[in-house]
C-alpha cells in the first residue's frame, strides 16, 4: 500500500507525518526556521526526508498563506517567509515527488470531513482566525484557489451616511470590523487583560479562570463566543452546511466558547436555513493540519494520475 506525506507549517512549528491507508504516523515536530526562505525550504525538505519511505507517492503541505492552488505559488504569507514563492515547483524539484500546497485551515477542514460530513465549514480560532469549506467532499477554493478567508469576514462595520467604515476604516488587514480582529486569540488576550485586571493576563488565563467559574473569565469567553457566532451565522446563511466545526487553540475553552457562539448564530441565521446544521468542536486536534495535508496529497495524486 502506498503512502503520502503531510506537512503542517506554522509560524512556530513544522509537523510532518506519513499516511498509509487510514493510519497516520506519529507527527515529527520541529521549531519553524523563519530566518529566511532558503532556511525554511531546507527544513521542509529535511522534514519530508525524515518520514519518507519507498512507497511514498506524494507530499501535501498546509501553510498559513494565501495559495494559488493550481500552481502552488504562495501569493501572501503570514508569519513565515514564503511570500511570492512557487513552493510546489521548488519542493517538487528538490524531493523528486509530486507536491500539493494548500492553506493550513483548509487542510484542517479536510481532515475534519474525512469519514464525516461531506459538507462542512471550519473555523480555526488561534492567534488569528482561519477557515476552510468542504462541499461534496471537496475543498472549495474559489476562482484563484485563495478561498475561503473566513477570518476576514466583516462582522461589524460603520455603514452610516458618513461613509462605509467611517473613521475606523483602514487599508491594513485585518480590518477593524473583521472576525479576525474581533474574535481571535489576540483579542482574547486583550479581553483577559481588561476583565481580569492584570497587564500580564493572557487568553489562556481567561480560559482557566472561566473553567474555575470566575465571572470575569466567563465574560471574556462569552464576548469572544458571541462575536464568533456572527461569523458562524454568516457561514450558515451562505453554505447551509451539515456541520460548522470550531478548532484552533482557543477552542480548548469548549462549551464556554461554543455555547455563546451557538446562541448568537441561531439568532442571526435566517429562519429555514441551517435547520440540519450541527455546530461542534473539532475532533482531530493537533493532528488535523498534518492529516489534512496528507489526505490532500492522496486525493490530488489520484486525480492527476
C-alpha positions as a Python dict, from the first residue, in 0.01 Angstrom:
ca = {
    (1, 'X'): (0, 0, 0),
    (2, 'X'): (135, 344, -94),
    (3, 'X'): (175, 633, 148),
    (4, 'X'): (162, 1012, 134),
    (5, 'X'): (336, 1272, 348),
    (6, 'X'): (166, 1562, 519),
    (7, 'X'): (345, 1875, 638),
    (8, 'X'): (174, 2130, 861),
    (9, 'X'): (377, 2451, 853),
    (10, 'X'): (309, 2715, 1116),
    (11, 'X'): (480, 3021, 1249),
    (12, 'X'): (625, 2829, 1545),
    (13, 'X'): (646, 2464, 1438),
    (14, 'X'): (656, 2226, 1144),
    (15, 'X'): (482, 1888, 1182),
    (16, 'X'): (548, 1601, 942),
    (17, 'X'): (387, 1256, 922),
    (18, 'X'): (302, 989, 668),
    (19, 'X'): (-42, 844, 596),
    (20, 'X'): (-81, 484, 484),
    (21, 'X'): (-442, 387, 435),
    (22, 'X'): (-615, 533, 742),
    (23, 'X'): (-308, 509, 963),
    (24, 'X'): (-128, 834, 1038),
    (25, 'X'): (220, 808, 1185),
    (26, 'X'): (318, 1000, 1496),
    (27, 'X'): (393, 1354, 1373),
    (28, 'X'): (753, 1467, 1399),
    (29, 'X'): (765, 1827, 1519),
    (30, 'X'): (1044, 2082, 1486),
    (31, 'X'): (1052, 2458, 1556),
    (32, 'X'): (993, 2660, 1239),
    (33, 'X'): (1308, 2816, 1098),
    (34, 'X'): (1189, 3160, 987),
    (35, 'X'): (1538, 3307, 934),
    (36, 'X'): (1491, 3314, 556),
    (37, 'X'): (1304, 3147, 272),
    (38, 'X'): (1605, 2928, 193),
    (39, 'X'): (1640, 2812, 553),
    (40, 'X'): (1272, 2725, 576),
    (41, 'X'): (1283, 2541, 242),
    (42, 'X'): (1581, 2339, 366),
    (43, 'X'): (1380, 2250, 676),
    (44, 'X'): (1080, 2137, 472),
    (45, 'X'): (1297, 1918, 251),
    (46, 'X'): (1450, 1760, 560),
    (47, 'X'): (1107, 1708, 715),
    (48, 'X'): (999, 1515, 405),
    (49, 'X'): (1312, 1302, 411),
    (50, 'X'): (1266, 1224, 782),
    (51, 'X'): (931, 1050, 723),
    (52, 'X'): (974, 934, 363),
    (53, 'X'): (967, 565, 269),
    (54, 'X'): (999, 363, -52),
    (55, 'X'): (621, 365, -105),
    (56, 'X'): (575, 745, -73),
    (57, 'X'): (394, 880, -378),
    (58, 'X'): (319, 1247, -299),
    (59, 'X'): (354, 1527, -45),
    (60, 'X'): (89, 1768, 80),
    (61, 'X'): (175, 2091, 260),
    (62, 'X'): (-54, 2316, 463),
    (63, 'X'): (69, 2673, 511),
    (64, 'X'): (-79, 2985, 680),
    (65, 'X'): (-89, 3163, 347),
    (66, 'X'): (-300, 3267, 50),
    (67, 'X'): (-225, 2995, -204),
    (68, 'X'): (-273, 2984, -581),
    (69, 'X'): (-361, 2616, -573),
    (70, 'X'): (-319, 2530, -943),
    (71, 'X'): (46, 2637, -939),
    (72, 'X'): (122, 2601, -569),
    (73, 'X'): (252, 2958, -556),
    (74, 'X'): (230, 3145, -226),
    (75, 'X'): (54, 3473, -301),
    (76, 'X'): (62, 3614, 51),
    (77, 'X'): (200, 3466, 370),
    (78, 'X'): (161, 3529, 742),
    (79, 'X'): (438, 3454, 993),
    (80, 'X'): (654, 3251, 752),
    (81, 'X'): (895, 3381, 482),
    (82, 'X'): (738, 3220, 176),
    (83, 'X'): (554, 3507, 6),
    (84, 'X'): (555, 3509, -376),
    (85, 'X'): (732, 3173, -386),
    (86, 'X'): (644, 2888, -630),
    (87, 'X'): (653, 2643, -341),
    (88, 'X'): (501, 2349, -529),
    (89, 'X'): (762, 2354, -805),
    (90, 'X'): (1059, 2428, -580),
    (91, 'X'): (984, 2149, -335),
    (92, 'X'): (883, 1902, -601),
    (93, 'X'): (1215, 1956, -778),
    (94, 'X'): (1408, 1911, -455),
    (95, 'X'): (1234, 1599, -318),
    (96, 'X'): (1154, 1433, -651),
    (97, 'X'): (786, 1380, -568),
    (98, 'X'): (458, 1547, -664),
    (99, 'X'): (385, 1825, -414),
    (100, 'X'): (49, 1990, -345),
    (101, 'X'): (20, 2314, -147),
    (102, 'X'): (-291, 2429, 39),
    (103, 'X'): (-393, 2675, 308),
    (104, 'X'): (-350, 2519, 653),
    (105, 'X'): (-706, 2585, 769),
    (106, 'X'): (-842, 2419, 454),
    (107, 'X'): (-625, 2117, 532),
    (108, 'X'): (-775, 2104, 882),
    (109, 'X'): (-1126, 2122, 733),
    (110, 'X'): (-1044, 1832, 500),
    (111, 'X'): (-927, 1626, 799),
    (112, 'X'): (-1246, 1700, 993),
    (113, 'X'): (-1454, 1600, 690),
    (114, 'X'): (-1269, 1268, 647),
    (115, 'X'): (-1507, 982, 738),
    (116, 'X'): (-1755, 1252, 839),
    (117, 'X'): (-1970, 1517, 678),
    (118, 'X'): (-1907, 1596, 309),
    (119, 'X'): (-2047, 1949, 359),
    (120, 'X'): (-1863, 2137, 629),
    (121, 'X'): (-1739, 2482, 727),
    (122, 'X'): (-1446, 2504, 968),
    (123, 'X'): (-1321, 2800, 1169),
    (124, 'X'): (-974, 2774, 1322),
    (125, 'X'): (-952, 3021, 1609),
    (126, 'X'): (-596, 3071, 1723),
    (127, 'X'): (-368, 3374, 1711),
    (128, 'X'): (-577, 3468, 1407),
    (129, 'X'): (-892, 3320, 1253),
    (130, 'X'): (-869, 3089, 953),
    (131, 'X'): (-1124, 2877, 777),
    (132, 'X'): (-1195, 2604, 530),
    (133, 'X'): (-1502, 2492, 337),
    (134, 'X'): (-1571, 2139, 213),
    (135, 'X'): (-1858, 2093, -33),
    (136, 'X'): (-1948, 1747, -158),
    (137, 'X'): (-1633, 1609, -2),
    (138, 'X'): (-1407, 1851, -191),
    (139, 'X'): (-1236, 2169, -77),
    (140, 'X'): (-1389, 2491, -204),
    (141, 'X'): (-1110, 2718, -332),
    (142, 'X'): (-1277, 2984, -544),
    (143, 'X'): (-1153, 3105, -881),
    (144, 'X'): (-787, 3160, -795),
    (145, 'X'): (-756, 2894, -525),
    (146, 'X'): (-734, 3153, -247),
    (147, 'X'): (-1077, 3096, -89),
    (148, 'X'): (-1204, 3099, 176),
    (149, 'X'): (-1067, 3374, 400),
    (150, 'X'): (-1335, 3341, 667),
    (151, 'X'): (-1131, 3533, 921),
    (152, 'X'): (-1170, 3844, 708),
    (153, 'X'): (-1550, 3825, 705),
    (154, 'X'): (-1674, 4161, 830),
    (155, 'X'): (-1899, 4114, 1135),
    (156, 'X'): (-1913, 4480, 1250),
    (157, 'X'): (-1878, 4791, 1035),
    (158, 'X'): (-1988, 5153, 1039),
    (159, 'X'): (-2220, 5185, 740),
    (160, 'X'): (-2364, 5525, 832),
    (161, 'X'): (-2426, 5803, 583),
    (162, 'X'): (-2080, 5937, 659),
    (163, 'X'): (-1926, 5660, 452),
    (164, 'X'): (-1869, 5288, 491),
    (165, 'X'): (-1617, 5220, 764),
    (166, 'X'): (-1623, 5578, 889),
    (167, 'X'): (-1313, 5687, 1076),
    (168, 'X'): (-1238, 5323, 1167),
    (169, 'X'): (-1164, 5219, 808),
    (170, 'X'): (-808, 5121, 733),
    (171, 'X'): (-637, 4953, 441),
    (172, 'X'): (-427, 4729, 663),
    (173, 'X'): (-559, 4380, 734),
    (174, 'X'): (-718, 4253, 945),
    (175, 'X'): (-985, 4518, 916),
    (176, 'X'): (-1113, 4654, 1245),
    (177, 'X'): (-1459, 4502, 1199),
    (178, 'X'): (-1341, 4160, 1082),
    (179, 'X'): (-1382, 3829, 1258),
    (180, 'X'): (-1004, 3803, 1295),
    (181, 'X'): (-983, 4144, 1459),
    (182, 'X'): (-1272, 4077, 1697),
    (183, 'X'): (-1265, 3703, 1774),
    (184, 'X'): (-908, 3575, 1752),
    (185, 'X'): (-670, 3473, 2028),
    (186, 'X'): (-508, 3817, 2026),
    (187, 'X'): (-844, 3971, 2110),
    (188, 'X'): (-899, 3718, 2389),
    (189, 'X'): (-561, 3827, 2529),
    (190, 'X'): (-683, 4188, 2531),
    (191, 'X'): (-1012, 4093, 2694),
    (192, 'X'): (-823, 3895, 2957),
    (193, 'X'): (-608, 4194, 3046),
    (194, 'X'): (-911, 4420, 3062),
    (195, 'X'): (-1152, 4195, 3252),
    (196, 'X'): (-909, 4009, 3477),
    (197, 'X'): (-743, 4339, 3566),
    (198, 'X'): (-387, 4218, 3505),
    (199, 'X'): (-146, 4356, 3248),
    (200, 'X'): (21, 4017, 3211),
    (201, 'X'): (-304, 3821, 3165),
    (202, 'X'): (-345, 3608, 2851),
    (203, 'X'): (-628, 3431, 2679),
    (204, 'X'): (-520, 3109, 2845),
    (205, 'X'): (-560, 3280, 3184),
    (206, 'X'): (-914, 3379, 3085),
    (207, 'X'): (-996, 3020, 2986),
    (208, 'X'): (-855, 2880, 3310),
    (209, 'X'): (-1041, 3141, 3515),
    (210, 'X'): (-1367, 3062, 3334),
    (211, 'X'): (-1320, 2691, 3395),
    (212, 'X'): (-1292, 2770, 3768),
    (213, 'X'): (-1621, 2959, 3748),
    (214, 'X'): (-1468, 3307, 3760),
    (215, 'X'): (-1720, 3562, 3629),
    (216, 'X'): (-1459, 3776, 3451),
    (217, 'X'): (-1315, 3478, 3263),
    (218, 'X'): (-1664, 3361, 3167),
    (219, 'X'): (-1748, 3710, 3040),
    (220, 'X'): (-1431, 3725, 2826),
    (221, 'X'): (-1519, 3396, 2657),
    (222, 'X'): (-1882, 3497, 2616),
    (223, 'X'): (-1782, 3816, 2434),
    (224, 'X'): (-1547, 3625, 2204),
    (225, 'X'): (-1800, 3346, 2152),
    (226, 'X'): (-2081, 3584, 2062),
    (227, 'X'): (-1864, 3753, 1801),
    (228, 'X'): (-1766, 3416, 1660),
    (229, 'X'): (-2137, 3333, 1648),
    (230, 'X'): (-2196, 3615, 1399),
    (231, 'X'): (-1929, 3467, 1173),
    (232, 'X'): (-2088, 3124, 1210),
    (233, 'X'): (-2429, 3267, 1117),
    (234, 'X'): (-2278, 3420, 802),
    (235, 'X'): (-2133, 3081, 708),
    (236, 'X'): (-2463, 2902, 769),
    (237, 'X'): (-2660, 3160, 571),
    (238, 'X'): (-2413, 3125, 284),
    (239, 'X'): (-2347, 2749, 270),
    (240, 'X'): (-2621, 2574, 476),
    (241, 'X'): (-2362, 2309, 575),
    (242, 'X'): (-2416, 1985, 764),
    (243, 'X'): (-2158, 2093, 1020),
    (244, 'X'): (-1976, 2401, 1140),
    (245, 'X'): (-1658, 2294, 1319),
    (246, 'X'): (-1455, 2510, 1556),
    (247, 'X'): (-1087, 2428, 1601),
    (248, 'X'): (-763, 2604, 1687),
    (249, 'X'): (-608, 2681, 2023),
    (250, 'X'): (-895, 2895, 2155),
    (251, 'X'): (-1136, 2603, 2104),
    (252, 'X'): (-982, 2450, 2419),
    (253, 'X'): (-1240, 2664, 2603),
    (254, 'X'): (-1505, 2416, 2482),
    (255, 'X'): (-1865, 2497, 2566),
    (256, 'X'): (-1762, 2817, 2744),
    (257, 'X'): (-1690, 2950, 2394),
    (258, 'X'): (-1924, 2734, 2188),
    (259, 'X'): (-2236, 2793, 2397),
    (260, 'X'): (-2248, 3170, 2337),
    (261, 'X'): (-2145, 3115, 1974),
    (262, 'X'): (-2439, 2880, 1917),
    (263, 'X'): (-2684, 3119, 2080),
    (264, 'X'): (-2584, 3414, 1863),
    (265, 'X'): (-2552, 3205, 1545),
    (266, 'X'): (-2910, 3089, 1591),
    (267, 'X'): (-3031, 3449, 1632),
    (268, 'X'): (-2856, 3569, 1316),
    (269, 'X'): (-2937, 3270, 1093),
    (270, 'X'): (-3230, 3318, 857),
    (271, 'X'): (-3535, 3115, 953),
    (272, 'X'): (-3548, 2793, 749),
    (273, 'X'): (-3171, 2790, 686),
    (274, 'X'): (-2931, 2572, 882),
    (275, 'X'): (-3205, 2354, 1025),
    (276, 'X'): (-2981, 2048, 985),
    (277, 'X'): (-2653, 2219, 1078),
    (278, 'X'): (-2457, 2096, 1380),
    (279, 'X'): (-2207, 2331, 1544),
    (280, 'X'): (-1933, 2132, 1715),
    (281, 'X'): (-1574, 2135, 1831),
    (282, 'X'): (-1302, 1987, 1611),
    (283, 'X'): (-1224, 1621, 1681),
    (284, 'X'): (-884, 1584, 1513),
    (285, 'X'): (-699, 1818, 1748),
    (286, 'X'): (-334, 1898, 1680),
    (287, 'X'): (-306, 1635, 1406),
    (288, 'X'): (-575, 1794, 1185),
    (289, 'X'): (-336, 2003, 974),
    (290, 'X'): (-86, 1728, 902),
    (291, 'X'): (-360, 1469, 839),
    (292, 'X'): (-542, 1705, 602),
    (293, 'X'): (-222, 1773, 411),
    (294, 'X'): (-158, 1401, 367),
    (295, 'X'): (-520, 1344, 257),
    (296, 'X'): (-481, 1629, 9),
    (297, 'X'): (-171, 1465, -139),
    (298, 'X'): (-352, 1131, -174),
    (299, 'X'): (-662, 1272, -345),
    (300, 'X'): (-480, 1512, -575),
    (301, 'X'): (-225, 1249, -677),
    (302, 'X'): (-505, 1006, -762),
    (303, 'X'): (-682, 1267, -975),
    (304, 'X'): (-366, 1361, -1162),
    (305, 'X'): (-264, 1000, -1230),
}
